[in-house]
C-alpha cells in the first residue's frame, strides 16, 4: 500500500511540474530600435543591458527629433526663401 502512495505522489509531482502554466510568459513585446538590441548583451558581463539599450534608444530618438527640427528650419518657406 505504501508503494502505491509513493508512486501516486511521484506521478502527481511530475504532472504538476510539466503543466503548461509553468512556461514563462513574455507579455512584453520587444521595444526599442533594432540596431540597439545587441546592447542587451552587456547583461552577460554584469551590466544592466536593458537600461543601457533604453538610454541609447532615448538618445537616438532625441537626435532624430532634433534632425527633423533642423530639416524643417532649412526647408524653403512659402515665399521660396530659406530661413537664416
DSSP file (Angstrom, degrees, kcal/mol; ACC not computed):
  #  RESIDUE AA STRUCTURE BP1 BP2  ACC     N-H-->O    O-->H-N    N-H-->O    O-->H-N    TCO  KAPPA ALPHA  PHI   PSI    X-CA   Y-CA   Z-CA
    1    1 A X     >        0   0    0      0, 0.0     4,-1.6     0, 0.0     3,-0.2   0.000 360.0 360.0 360.0 -39.9    0.0    0.0    0.0
    2    2 A X  H  >  +     0   0    0      1,-0.2     4,-2.2     2,-0.2     5,-0.2   0.868 360.0  55.4 -62.8 -37.1    2.9    2.4    0.8
    3    3 A X  H  > S+     0   0    0      1,-0.2     4,-2.4     2,-0.2    -1,-0.2   0.857 104.9  53.4 -66.4 -33.8    4.4    1.9   -2.6
    4    4 A X  H  > S+     0   0    0      2,-0.2     4,-2.5    -3,-0.2    -1,-0.2   0.890 109.3  48.3 -66.8 -38.8    1.2    2.9   -4.3
    5    5 A X  H  X S+     0   0    0     -4,-1.6     4,-2.5     2,-0.2    -2,-0.2   0.910 112.6  48.1 -67.5 -42.2    1.0    6.1   -2.3
    6    6 A X  H  X S+     0   0    0     -4,-2.2     4,-2.1     2,-0.2    -2,-0.2   0.918 113.9  47.0 -63.8 -43.5    4.7    6.9   -3.2
    7    7 A X  H  X S+     0   0    0     -4,-2.4     4,-2.4     2,-0.2    -2,-0.2   0.901 112.4  49.8 -65.9 -41.2    4.1    6.1   -6.8
    8    8 A X  H  X S+     0   0    0     -4,-2.5     4,-2.4     1,-0.2    -2,-0.2   0.912 111.4  48.5 -63.9 -43.4    0.9    8.3   -6.9
    9    9 A X  H  X S+     0   0    0     -4,-2.5     4,-2.3     2,-0.2    -1,-0.2   0.887 111.2  51.2 -64.1 -38.7    2.7   11.2   -5.3
   10   10 A X  H  X S+     0   0    0     -4,-2.1     4,-2.4     2,-0.2    -2,-0.2   0.925 110.7  47.7 -63.8 -45.4    5.5   10.9   -7.8
   11   11 A X  H  X S+     0   0    0     -4,-2.4     4,-2.5     1,-0.2     5,-0.2   0.913 112.3  49.2 -63.3 -43.2    3.2   10.9  -10.7
   12   12 A X  H  X S+     0   0    0     -4,-2.4     4,-2.3     1,-0.2    -1,-0.2   0.902 111.3  49.8 -63.1 -41.0    1.3   13.9   -9.4
   13   13 A X  H  X S+     0   0    0     -4,-2.3     4,-1.9     2,-0.2    -2,-0.2   0.902 111.6  48.5 -65.6 -40.5    4.6   15.8   -8.8
   14   14 A X  H  X S+     0   0    0     -4,-2.4     4,-1.1     2,-0.2    -2,-0.2   0.918 112.7  47.6 -65.0 -43.4    5.7   15.0  -12.3
   15   15 A X  H  < S+     0   0    0     -4,-2.5     3,-0.2     1,-0.2    -2,-0.2   0.876 110.9  51.3 -66.5 -36.6    2.5   16.1  -13.9
   16   16 A X  H >< S+     0   0    0     -4,-2.3     3,-0.9     1,-0.2    -1,-0.2   0.867 109.1  51.5 -67.6 -35.3    2.5   19.3  -11.8
   17   17 A X  H 3< S+     0   0    0     -4,-1.9    -1,-0.2     1,-0.2    -2,-0.2   0.719 110.2  49.4 -72.7 -21.5    6.0   20.1  -13.0
   18   18 A X  T 3< S+     0   0    0     -4,-1.1    -1,-0.2    -3,-0.2    -2,-0.2   0.286  80.6 128.5-101.1   9.3    5.0   19.6  -16.6
   19   19 A X    X   -     0   0    0     -3,-0.9     3,-1.2    -4,-0.2     4,-0.1  -0.306  65.8-125.5 -68.0 152.2    2.0   21.8  -16.6
   20   20 A X  G >  S+     0   0    0      1,-0.3     3,-1.3     2,-0.2    -1,-0.1   0.693 103.8  71.5 -71.8 -18.6    1.7   24.5  -19.3
   21   21 A X  G 3  S+     0   0    0      1,-0.3    -1,-0.3     4,-0.0     4,-0.1   0.683  87.1  65.4 -72.5 -15.1    1.2   27.2  -16.7
   22   22 A X  G <  S+     0   0    0     -3,-1.2    -1,-0.3    -6,-0.1     2,-0.2   0.556  76.9 108.5 -83.0  -6.1    4.9   26.9  -15.7
   23   23 A X  S <  S-     0   0    0     -3,-1.3     2,-0.2    -4,-0.1    -5,-0.0  -0.491  83.0-107.3 -68.2 136.7    6.0   28.1  -19.1
   24   24 A X        -     0   0    0     -2,-0.2     2,-0.6     1,-0.1    -1,-0.1  -0.467  32.8-147.7 -66.9 132.4    7.5   31.6  -18.9
   25   25 A X        -     0   0    0     -2,-0.2     2,-1.0    -4,-0.1     3,-0.2  -0.900   6.0-157.5-107.0 125.9    5.1   34.1  -20.4
   26   26 A X        +     0   0    0     -2,-0.6    -2,-0.0     1,-0.2    -1,-0.0  -0.786  22.4 164.3-103.4  89.7    6.5   37.1  -22.2
   27   27 A X        +     0   0    0     -2,-1.0     2,-0.6     2,-0.1    -1,-0.2   0.715  55.7  83.6 -77.4 -21.0    3.7   39.7  -22.2
   28   28 A X  S    S-     0   0    0     -3,-0.2     2,-0.1     1,-0.0     3,-0.1  -0.739  74.8-142.4 -89.5 122.8    6.1   42.5  -23.0
   29   29 A X        -     0   0    0     -2,-0.6     2,-0.4     1,-0.1    -2,-0.1  -0.385  37.8 -80.6 -77.3 160.9    6.8   42.8  -26.7
   30   30 A X        -     0   0    0     -2,-0.1     2,-0.3     1,-0.0    -1,-0.1  -0.477  56.0-168.3 -64.5 119.5   10.3   43.8  -27.9
   31   31 A X        +     0   0    0     -2,-0.4     2,-0.1    -3,-0.1    -1,-0.0  -0.747  38.0  34.8-108.1 156.0   10.6   47.5  -27.5
   32   32 A X  S    S-     0   0    0     -2,-0.3     2,-0.2    25,-0.0    22,-0.1  -0.376  93.2 -32.7 100.7-177.2   13.2   49.8  -28.9
   33   33 A X    >   -     0   0    0     20,-0.2     3,-0.8     1,-0.1     4,-0.2  -0.508  43.2-133.8 -83.3 147.2   15.3   50.1  -32.0
   34   34 A X  G >  S+     0   0    0      1,-0.2     3,-1.2    -2,-0.2     4,-0.3   0.851 103.9  60.2 -67.0 -34.1   16.5   47.0  -33.8
   35   35 A X  G 3  S+     0   0    0      1,-0.2    -1,-0.2     2,-0.1     3,-0.2   0.644 105.4  48.0 -72.9 -12.5   20.1   48.4  -34.1
   36   36 A X  G X  S+     0   0    0     -3,-0.8     3,-1.4     1,-0.1     4,-0.4   0.362  79.7  98.8-106.5   5.4   20.5   48.6  -30.3
   37   37 A X  G X  S+     0   0    0     -3,-1.2     3,-1.5     1,-0.3     4,-0.2   0.843  75.7  62.5 -60.6 -34.1   19.2   45.1  -29.5
   38   38 A X  G >  S+     0   0    0     -4,-0.3     3,-1.7     1,-0.3    -1,-0.3   0.724  86.5  74.2 -65.6 -20.8   22.8   43.8  -29.2
   39   39 A X  G X  S+     0   0    0     -3,-1.4     3,-1.9     1,-0.3    -1,-0.3   0.758  80.1  71.4 -65.9 -22.8   23.4   46.2  -26.3
   40   40 A X  G X  S+     0   0    0     -3,-1.5     3,-1.7    -4,-0.4     9,-0.3   0.691  79.6  77.9 -66.2 -15.4   21.3   44.0  -24.1
   41   41 A X  G X  S+     0   0    0     -3,-1.7     3,-1.8     1,-0.3     4,-0.3   0.644  71.1  81.6 -66.6 -13.9   24.2   41.5  -24.3
   42   42 A X  G X >S+     0   0    0     -3,-1.9     5,-2.0     1,-0.3     3,-1.2   0.699  74.7  75.3 -64.5 -16.8   26.0   43.7  -21.7
   43   43 A X  G X 5S+     0   0    0     -3,-1.7     3,-1.2     1,-0.2    -1,-0.3   0.786  82.9  67.3 -63.5 -25.6   24.0   41.8  -19.1
   44   44 A X  G < 5S+     0   0    0     -3,-1.8    -1,-0.2     1,-0.3    -2,-0.2   0.743 103.4  43.2 -68.5 -22.3   26.3   38.9  -19.6
   45   45 A X  G < 5S-     0   0    0     -3,-1.2    -1,-0.3    -4,-0.3    -2,-0.2   0.200 130.3 -85.8-111.0  16.2   29.2   40.7  -18.1
   46   46 A X  T < 5S+     0   0    0     -3,-1.2    -3,-0.2     1,-0.4     2,-0.2   0.412  89.7 116.5 104.1  -2.5   27.4   42.3  -15.2
   47   47 A X  S   <S-     0   0    0     -5,-2.0     2,-1.3    -6,-0.1    -1,-0.4  -0.554  75.6-104.6 -93.4 164.0   25.9   45.5  -16.6
   48   48 A X     >  -     0   0    0      1,-0.2     4,-2.2    -2,-0.2     3,-0.2  -0.723  38.7-176.5 -87.6  92.2   22.2   46.3  -16.9
   49   49 A X  H  > S+     0   0    0     -2,-1.3     4,-2.6    -9,-0.3    -1,-0.2   0.835  78.1  54.1 -61.8 -36.5   21.9   45.7  -20.7
   50   50 A X  H  > S+     0   0    0    -10,-0.2     4,-2.4     2,-0.2    -1,-0.2   0.898 109.6  47.7 -66.8 -39.4   18.2   46.8  -20.8
   51   51 A X  H  > S+     0   0    0      2,-0.2     4,-2.3     1,-0.2    -2,-0.2   0.895 112.1  49.7 -68.1 -39.2   19.0   50.1  -19.1
   52   52 A X  H  X S+     0   0    0     -4,-2.2     4,-2.5     2,-0.2     5,-0.2   0.943 112.5  47.3 -63.0 -46.7   21.9   50.7  -21.5
   53   53 A X  H  X S+     0   0    0     -4,-2.6     4,-2.9     1,-0.2     5,-0.2   0.912 111.2  51.4 -61.5 -42.4   19.7   49.9  -24.5
   54   54 A X  H  X S+     0   0    0     -4,-2.4     4,-2.3     1,-0.2    -1,-0.2   0.905 110.9  48.3 -61.7 -42.0   16.9   52.2  -23.2
   55   55 A X  H  X S+     0   0    0     -4,-2.3     4,-2.2     2,-0.2    -2,-0.2   0.905 113.3  46.2 -65.6 -42.7   19.4   55.1  -22.7
   56   56 A X  H  X S+     0   0    0     -4,-2.5     4,-2.7     2,-0.2     5,-0.2   0.913 112.3  51.2 -67.4 -41.8   20.9   54.7  -26.2
   57   57 A X  H  X S+     0   0    0     -4,-2.9     4,-2.5    -5,-0.2    -2,-0.2   0.917 110.4  49.8 -58.9 -43.1   17.4   54.4  -27.8
   58   58 A X  H  X S+     0   0    0     -4,-2.3     4,-2.3    -5,-0.2    -2,-0.2   0.915 111.5  47.9 -63.3 -43.3   16.4   57.6  -26.0
   59   59 A X  H  X S+     0   0    0     -4,-2.2     4,-2.3     1,-0.2    -2,-0.2   0.914 112.4  48.8 -64.2 -42.9   19.5   59.5  -27.1
   60   60 A X  H  X S+     0   0    0     -4,-2.7     4,-2.4     2,-0.2    -2,-0.2   0.883 110.6  51.2 -64.9 -37.8   19.0   58.3  -30.7
   61   61 A X  H  X S+     0   0    0     -4,-2.5     4,-2.4    -5,-0.2    -2,-0.2   0.913 110.5  48.4 -65.2 -42.1   15.3   59.3  -30.6
   62   62 A X  H  X S+     0   0    0     -4,-2.3     4,-2.4     2,-0.2    -2,-0.2   0.892 111.0  51.1 -64.4 -38.8   16.2   62.8  -29.4
   63   63 A X  H  X S+     0   0    0     -4,-2.3     4,-2.5     2,-0.2    -2,-0.2   0.909 109.9  49.5 -64.3 -42.2   18.8   63.1  -32.1
   64   64 A X  H  X S+     0   0    0     -4,-2.4     4,-2.2     2,-0.2    -2,-0.2   0.905 111.0  49.8 -62.8 -41.8   16.3   62.1  -34.7
   65   65 A X  H  X S+     0   0    0     -4,-2.4     4,-2.2     2,-0.2    -2,-0.2   0.918 111.0  49.4 -62.0 -43.4   13.8   64.7  -33.4
   66   66 A X  H  X S+     0   0    0     -4,-2.4     4,-2.3     1,-0.2    -2,-0.2   0.909 110.0  50.7 -62.9 -42.7   16.5   67.4  -33.4
   67   67 A X  H  X S+     0   0    0     -4,-2.5     4,-2.3     1,-0.2    -1,-0.2   0.880 108.9  51.7 -63.8 -37.9   17.4   66.5  -37.0
   68   68 A X  H  X S+     0   0    0     -4,-2.2     4,-2.2     2,-0.2    -1,-0.2   0.908 109.1  50.6 -63.9 -41.3   13.8   66.7  -38.1
   69   69 A X  H  X S+     0   0    0     -4,-2.2     4,-2.0     1,-0.2    -2,-0.2   0.916 110.3  49.3 -62.7 -42.7   13.5   70.1  -36.5
   70   70 A X  H  X S+     0   0    0     -4,-2.3     4,-2.0     1,-0.2    -2,-0.2   0.902 109.4  52.2 -63.0 -40.9   16.6   71.3  -38.3
   71   71 A X  H  X S+     0   0    0     -4,-2.3     4,-1.2     1,-0.2    -1,-0.2   0.887 108.3  51.3 -62.1 -38.7   15.2   70.0  -41.6
   72   72 A X  H  < S+     0   0    0     -4,-2.2     3,-0.3     1,-0.2    -1,-0.2   0.904 110.8  48.6 -64.1 -40.2   12.0   71.9  -41.0
   73   73 A X  H  < S+     0   0    0     -4,-2.0    10,-0.6     1,-0.2    -2,-0.2   0.850 112.8  47.5 -68.2 -34.1   14.0   75.1  -40.4
   74   74 A X  H  < S+     0   0    0     -4,-2.0    -1,-0.2    -5,-0.1    -2,-0.2   0.625  88.2 102.2 -86.1 -13.2   16.1   74.6  -43.5
   75   75 A X  S  < S-     0   0    0     -4,-1.2     8,-0.4    -3,-0.3     6,-0.1  -0.414  87.7 -93.9 -68.8 146.5   13.2   73.9  -45.9
   76   76 A X        -     0   0    0      6,-0.1     6,-0.2     4,-0.1    -1,-0.1  -0.316  41.7-127.2 -60.9 141.9   12.2   76.8  -48.1
   77   77 A X    >   -     0   0    0      4,-2.5     3,-1.4    -3,-0.1    -1,-0.1  -0.033  37.2 -84.2 -76.4-172.9    9.4   78.9  -46.7
   78   78 A X  T 3  S+     0   0    0      1,-0.3    -1,-0.1     2,-0.1    -2,-0.1   0.739 129.5  55.9 -69.5 -21.7    6.2   79.7  -48.6
   79   79 A X  T 3  S-     0   0    0      2,-0.2    -1,-0.3     1,-0.0     3,-0.1   0.416 117.8-110.1 -90.9   2.3    8.0   82.7  -50.3
   80   80 A X  S <  S+     0   0    0     -3,-1.4     2,-0.3     1,-0.3    -2,-0.1   0.442  80.7 117.6  88.3   0.1   10.7   80.4  -51.7
   81   81 A X        -     0   0    0     -6,-0.1    -4,-2.5    -5,-0.0    -1,-0.3  -0.747  64.5-119.4-101.3 149.1   13.5   81.8  -49.5
   82   82 A X        -     0   0    0     -2,-0.3     2,-0.2    -6,-0.2    -6,-0.1  -0.590  29.7-113.2 -82.6 148.2   15.4   79.8  -46.9
   83   83 A X              0   0    0    -10,-0.6    -1,-0.1    -8,-0.4    -7,-0.0  -0.564 360.0 360.0 -76.6 144.2   15.3   80.8  -43.3
   84   84 A X              0   0    0     -2,-0.2    -1,-0.1     0, 0.0   -10,-0.1   0.504 360.0 360.0 -69.3 360.0   18.6   82.1  -41.9
